């Protein structure tokens, strides 16, 4: 019997009982759809996290005040653990350079004419823009003269510029931050999120100005870059701060520190752990779903063998071989899983796209992504499921005696 005829016969047999075939495919559809969905979400999240990592830079690190509480995340212990004296000490280390301290300024509104918006205001220095890769699209960023003179100047993010000035060029215009007026000297290029905060909604003023306005003696962050070996630089930074803060921590236990060091290496390690966990989760979901689907296929194929006993006997009586009978039922099982796999892929992509559209309203750097290798792998797994769980019913059908089958009622 020709393979084409066998496939046609198998397809006709499946279409005879459409509802039963659809229910049989459900487990495989869920398994394949889960693989596509989770790999898509994983790829999108990986792109999101890598976008945050790239904002740090390969040799950059950022220090925050506070404590890290094990696997529970970061818990702020206060804003008094990073001082200007710490920055002076860090600047004397030979393993780091480009020190960029930052201080949050509590200002609720930014006003220009009748326009008003709610920015996040940071007092900082020129190195901060270099360390965080924040170039100016218009005008300039802060310079040393702004810091030395404690000038009332501001560099604004692209969204702040859009909210306040719309189609005007903001450079040279004066905006009101709180009770004071600042001259806009630059507008940053659109950046998006950094550390899961929208950097386009920030306003930057000189650190010296922020210090005089707030009277604050402590810093909220310090960015810097390593010179040479990154691990050595990180070790030097931690050792210096522990020494200055009177912290005894020979085992490098971050829970004992009153500061947190964030690096791209740490972010990559976190990404690796998340990817590993996601892979394990996908594998488990897919395995369970495909096994359930495979059992359903095997069960329905055994029922089909019983229902079509006379047909099998008749085919054998007119010359069909065991291999022909076995191949027909095996192709039926494979067709079921292939169709289920295709439906699962389409469903997984559709749900992934819907998820991306929803999440993108909250995280504008979350992009829809589909892993083509994962789709092919899911389809291959579906075919393998059809073969593995279809062999037993196919063998049972091929072993039927023609005379017994023809007498079957």
N, C-alpha and C positions, 0 to 999 in steps of 0.2 A: 504493500500500500504506500502510495506516495506521501511524503511528509506534508505536502500542501493539503492533501485530502484529510490527513489525520488532524491537522490544525483546524480545518473547516468543520470537521465532525465534533471536535472538542468545543469549539466556539458555539456551535448549534446546541450542544448538550447544556452548556452553561446558560444560554439565553432562554432555554425552555423554562427554567425555574429562576427568574430574575430576583425575586425577593429573597430567596434562600441564598443565592450567590452573593447578594449585597450584604446580608447579615454576616455571611462567612468571611467576607473581605474586611469587615470592620476592624478587627484586631490588627491586621497588617496596615490598614490606613492610619490608625492611631500611632503605630510604631514608626512608620516612615515619616508621617507628619511631625511627630515629636522630634525626630532627628533633624529634620530640615528647620523646624522652628527654633530649637535650642541652639543649633550651630549658627543660625542667622543672628539670634540675639547675642550669642557669644562673640561673633565677628563684629557686630555693631558696638558692643560694650568694649571690646578690645580697641577698636578705633577711637572710642571716646576717651578711654584711659590713656592710650598712647598720645592723644592730643594734649592731655593734661601733663604727661611726662615731658613732651617736647618743649613745653613752656618753661620747664626747669632748666633744661640744658644738660648735656652729657657730663659736664664738670662743675655743675652748680649745685649748691645746697641752700636750704632756707632753714633758719632757726626760729622757732616760736617759743614763747613763754608757756609754762604749764607742765602737766604730767601726762604720761601715756599709761593708761590703765589696762595692761595686758591685752587680751583680744577684744575687750569691750570698746576700744577706740580711744579717742583723745578727750581728756577731761581737763578743762582749764582750771588751773590752781591759782590763778591771779595774774595780774599784769605787772608784777614787780620783780620778776626774775631775770629780766634783760635790761641792762642799764647802758648809759652812754659810756661809762668806764669799761664795760665789757667790750664795746665796739672798739675803743682805743686799744685795748689789749689784743683783740683779734687782729687789728691792723698791723701789729708788730710781728705776727707769725709769718714765717718765710714760706709756709706751705699754702697760704691762701692770699687772694687778691680781690680787688673790686668789691670792697665792703659796701653794702647798700642797706642801711637801717631804714625802718619805716615805722610810722606812728599813726594810728587811727585818730581822726578828729571828729568829734560828735557834732556834726552840723546837719540839721534836718532838711534844709532846702537850699537850692541854688536858683537865683532869680535873675532874669535879664528882661527888662521892660515889663511886659505883661505875662511873659512866659515863666513857668516855674517847673522844677523837677526835683526829685529826691535822689541825690548822689551819695556815694560813699567817698569820703574825703580822706586822703592819706598824705601825711607829711613825709617827704623822703629826699633823697639826694640823686645826682645824675647817674651814679652807678646802678641804681635800682632799675632804670630803664634798659641798661645794657644787659644786666643779669637776667631780666625777664623777657628779653627780646621784644621791646615795645618801641618801635620807631615812630617818628612823627610823620603824619601825612601832610600837615600844614604847619608852618612855623617851625618851632623847635621844642625840645624837651628842656628840663631844668638844667642850669649850668652852675658853675662854682660861684659866680657873682651873685646869683639869686640866693645861694646859701649864706655867703658871707654877709650880705646886706640885709638878710631876713626880709626880702622883698615880698610884696603882696602880688605875686604872679601865680598863674595857674595853668596847668596842662590838663586838658579835658579829654575824656573818652569819646568815641565816635557817636554813641547814642546820646550822650549829654549834649554834644554839639547839635545833633539833629533835633532834640527836644527843645532846646533853647533858641537856636538860631535858624532852624529850618534851612533856607536857601542862602543865608548870609554867610560871609567869611568871618568866623569867630575871632581870628587873630587880631589883636589890638583892641577888641571890645572889652568892656568892663562888666563883670558879673558880681552879684552879691552872694556871699557865702556866710550865712548867719547874719551878724551885724556889721561885717566888714566887706569892703569892695576889693576885688582882685582883677588884674588885667590878664586876659587870656593870651599866652605866648605861643601856644601850640595845641594841635589836635592830633591825637594818636590814630594810627591806622586801625581799622576794625580788627579786633583780636579774638573775640568770643570768650569762652570760659577758660579760666586758669584756676586750678584747684577748685573746680566746680563753682566758681563765682564769675559773674559776667564782668570781665575787665573793662568792657566798653561803657560801663556805668560809673567809672571811677573819675574823681577829680584829684589831681596831684598838686600839692603846694610845697614850697621849700620846708625842709625839716625844721630849720631854725625858726621859721615863721610859725609852724604848728606848735613848736615848743613854747614860744612866747604867748601864743593865743590860749593854749590850754593849761600851761604851767605844769604839764605832765613831765615826770622825771624818768619814766620808764618807756621802753620800746615794745611794740607789738610783733615785730619781726626783724630779722636781719638776713639779707641775701648776700651770698659771696661765691667766689669761684676758687677752685683748687689750682695750685701750681704743681705740675708734675703728677705724682701718684695720688689718686683720689682717696684711696683708703687711708693713706698716711695723713692727708689733710683732714679728713673727717675725724680720725683719731686724735689729732692735735687739737681740733676745735673742742671736742668733748672733754679732753683732759684739762684744757685751759679753763673752760667754764666750770667744771667740777672743782678744780682747785680754787677758783675765785669764789664759788658759792659754798665752799666747805662741804662738799659731797664726797663721801668715801664710797667708791663703787668699783672695786677691783674686777668684778665679774661682768662689767659692762651691761648691767641690768637697767634698761631704759625706764623701768617703773620707779627707780630711785632718783632719777634726775628731775630737776625743776625746769627743764627745757626739753624741746622736741626738735630733732634734726630730721628734716625731710630731704631725701635725695632721689634722683632718677633711678638709682640702683634699687632702692627700697620699693619704689613704685613698680619696677620690672619684676621684682620678686613677688609682690602682691599679685600682679597680673598673671605670673606663672602659676601661683597657687589657685587663683580663681579659674584659670583655664583647665588645670588638672581636675579640680572639683567638678567643673561643668562637663568635662569629658566623661568622668565617672558617672555623673548623673544621667547624661544622655545615653550612655551605654546601658545603664540599668533599665531606664524607661523603655528603650528600644528592645532590649532583650526580653523583658516581661511581655511587652505588647506583641512582639513577633512570635513568642512561644505560645501565647494565648491564641493568636491568630492561626498559627500552624496547627495547633490541636483542633481548632474549629474546622480547618481545611481537611485534616485527616478524617475527622468525624463525618463531615458531609460527603467526602469521597467514598467512605465505607458504606454510607447510606445509598449513594449513587450506584455502587457496585451491586448491592442487594436489589435495588429497584430495576437494574438493567441486566439482571442475570440471563434472562431469555435472549436479550440482544447479544450478549457476549457468547452464549451457546451457538446462536445462529451464525455469528461472524466466524467462529471457530469451525463450524460445520462446512462453511464455504471456502475454507482454506486459510483463515487468519492465523498467524503464528502467535506464540506467547509474547514475543517481543513486540508485535503490533498492538496487542491488547494493552500491554504494560505501557508502551509509549503513548497510547491515546489517553489513558487516565493520568499519566504523569504530565502530559502537556496541558490537560485540563487544570491540574493543580497549579502549574506554572503560570498559565494564563490568568487564573484568579489572583495570584500574588503580583503579577506584573501590572494588571489593571488597578489593583489596590495600591500598588506602589506609586503609579502615576497620579492617582487621585490624592494620595497622601502628600506627594511633592507639591501639587497645586495648592492643596489646602494649607500646607505648612508655609509656603511662600506668601499666600494671601494673608494669613494671620500675622506673619512677620511684618509684612508691609503695613498692616493696620496698627500693630504694636509700635512700629517706628513712627507712624504719623501721630499717634497719641503722645509718645514720650518726647517727640521733637517739639511739642508745644511747651515743654518744661525745660528740656535740655536741647538748645538749638544746635549743638554739635553732634547729636546722636543721628547717625546716618543709617539708612536701610542698606543692609549688606547680606548677600547670599553666598554660601560656600558651594561652588560647583562640585569640587571633589566629594563633599558630604552628600550631595544629591545623588551622584553616581554610586557612592558607597551604600546609601540607603536602598537604591534600586537593586543593587547586587545582593544585599541582604534579603530583600524580598524574594528574589529569584531562588536564592539558596534555601529559604524557608519553604518555598513551594516544592523544591526537589526533595528536601529532607523529609517533610511531612507527607509528601505525595507518593513516596516509594512504596510504603507498606500497603496502602489501598490498591496501588497499581499491581503489585505482586499478587495480592489476593485475587484480583480480577483475572490475571493471567494464568493462575493455577486452577481455575474452574474447569471441570470436565465438561466437554461439549454435550454429552448425553444427559448428565445431571442438570446442566443449565437449561437444556431444551425442555426437560420435564418439570422445571420449576414453575410453580403457580404463584 
